Amino acid sequence: MKFRVERDVLADAVAWAARSLPVRPSVPVLAGLLIEASDDGLVLSTFDYETSARATLSAEVSDEGKALVSGRLLADICRSLPAKPVEMVLDGARVSLTCGSARFSLQTMPVEDYPSLPDMPAATGTVQSEAFAHAVAQAVTAAGRDDMLPVLTGVRIEIDGSTISLLATDRFRLSLRELEWSPRTPDESAAALVPARVLGDTAKSLTGGGEVTIALATTGSGEGIIGFEGHGPGGLRRTTTRLLDGEFPKVRSLFPGEHQTTALVEKAALVESVKRVALVAERNTAVQLAFSDGVLTLDAGSGDEAQASESIEATITGEDITTGFNPQFLLDGLTAIDQPVVELAFTQASKPVVISGSVDDGERDSSFRYLLMPRRLLS
């Protein structure tokens, strides 16, 4: 094996493929990154029996061949190389890497012990890459991070014709993002629970081309796998991951059909106000929000401890209401919204708030909704 490739293209592809390598691999070869050089170019692959990554890039290949080397070490080396072409050569049980005057020699692992990557399922449809990346970034805001509740660490993808819905919850908040896409068939219908971390990293990395192909296998060969294919810097990239087991909670019904109080607030002003007032909020205590007479008043702190209070303008419709929220969860939802004005919609103080963006004439943007449970206020 011998090839020559641009440093930036190689470094980016290696970093992308190595991002999902296990920290503590069950067998040593799973810490490896497989390099395959052929007349078609260069293919870099990783696989830990759960998630696979495959990057294809252009290279000047002199001799075909394949080698398996430590993925994290190769990523660290490539990141540190000077901005010059990289040449890699397989010589016996070692791979030599040359970039300018920098030279490295890496021990290889047995290629024959490396598992075969799963095949990409048949394409289910395509979606605009930038729109998908942005939608996923919004949806994963509410995904759980507790591995003791693995179902809640996923994002439920629901496909219904030309609409994709992304849902995530950690029991204290809920996000719902809907976007249009191009399904393989007009009546396409499917659902999958995808690890939020893998989905977030993948969507963000596949914005080098116009579209991302989503391939979901729910029946037959490859059942329980979802694949994503798109372009990153330097070439085609493909990821597959196993779906999470378990029943995702039926959360859509948590969004109320009507509201008693709604408030329109400038997002930037509210974000800055929450950040300031939350400085005196003790750990796991709420920031209080009181809506009355065209004013939103925020309070935090109590008793002999530090206290803070701030008021900002709000357009309030309906009854006055006072409630409280985890300030970080509130900020997460607000910053995920694109519009400069946000709507906070309440049924009553003890029930969740639904936060969404407000477009022209005060109309609600229902493509992204963030539901947040209230916290008990300190008396």
C-alpha angles and dihedrals in degrees: 000000000000130000144153124218140166112270097229093048092049095044093051094047093046092049091049095048093044095050093088098045112130117254091218107025116204089224126021096243091063087070088062132100114216116223116197120183122190141145087278092061134254129331122192118192141180130180134174097179089264107053128022129194126193124182122187119198140166118261140158100252116196098170127020120230146109137247137182117217137164105289098205093047092049090049091052091048095047091049091056098046123114119253096271135106116285124225122196126188130182110222113177110299095347137070118216119207121196126186116166105309093337115104130183133180118203129194113235129222124221108282092200090065093056115105121242114255116245117256120254109256119238112286115267095188147301135263134189106270099222093046091048094049091050094046092050091048089055095045098049089058090089099038117124123248099196110109089199086073100043095170090063093052089070137080115230111224113202119189117198113167109294094353129086119195122197117198130182135168140171093191093261098064139014133207127198121185123178127189140166123252141165110260124202089240127021093240096046111154128177144129133210139174109223126187105259095221093052092045093049095048093044098048091048093051099049099067097104092096137038099258143031120212115219116202118187124184111196099153137031125003113011093020113175096030132111124193134197125196129183144119129289128173108311101009153326121339130194131188130183126184137178116252120245117256122232140059116291110222117260096249105157091086089063090076105090121231095224139017135218096202132026128180130192113206135173103257097215093050092048094048093051092045093051090049092052098044092044090062089084096039111111119231113290094007126122134246108231120230119195119187116198140136097356093310133105111205119196122200135178136170128042146207116001093345126093115291135197136189133180135170130208134177120269135174102230126192120187133006126352113261138187122196141141140228143190099269096219093049089049092051091048091057096044095050091049090062118091102203122088091229122054130199121218111196123193137184094186138334095264094050129079122275120232112218121195140151122271119222131189118330091012094289115156120245100225096183090091124030128174119197118197128189116228123243125226112263121232112243 
